[in-house]
Amino acid sequence: MEKDIGKILKGEYQGTVTEIVIGLREYNGKTGVDIREFTQSEQYTGPTKKGLRIPADKFEDFKAMINSIDPADLTSATPAQPQTEPAAIDDDEAGIDENGLM
């Protein structure tokens, strides 16, 4: 059985488009949920090694774990602070003279 469930655009880098594809796939005679990166470029189009397969008999456990994620936990609690330059230290005991030598 081969069936695509959905796709999520991961991004584009140097002309290569990458999507995360979720589908039902058969492997060694057993069906499972396949979550895999697919790439599209001038050189290659198709699945990559980056991905995972959830066996059908473990899908309900996987689904329960995913459903237990609180969407609020996926957002940062505090807004990111912009990085600032470290303050200059004017310390005569730093061991460096005015020419920048130790």
Residue pairs with C-beta under 8 A, 6 or more apart in sequence:
1 24
1 25
1 26
1 31
2 23
2 24
2 25
2 26
3 23
3 24
4 21
4 22
4 23
5 22
5 23
5 24
5 33
6 21
6 22
7 19
7 20
7 21
7 22
7 38
8 19
8 20
8 22
9 17
9 18
9 19
10 18
10 19
10 20
10 37
11 17
11 18
12 18
15 41
15 42
16 39
16 40
16 41
17 39
17 40
17 41
18 37
18 38
18 39
18 40
18 48
19 37
19 38
19 39
19 40
20 35
20 36
20 37
20 38
21 34
21 35
21 36
21 37
21 38
21 47
22 33
22 34
22 35
23 33
23 34
23 36
24 31
24 32
24 33
24 34
25 31
25 32
25 33
25 34
25 53
26 32
27 53
30 55
30 56
31 56
32 53
32 54
32 55
32 56
32 59
33 53
33 54
33 56
33 59
33 62
34 51
34 52
34 53
34 54
35 51
35 52
35 53
35 54
36 47
36 48
36 50
36 51
36 52
37 47
37 48
37 50
37 51
38 45
38 46
38 47
38 48
39 45
39 46
39 48
54 62
95 102
96 102
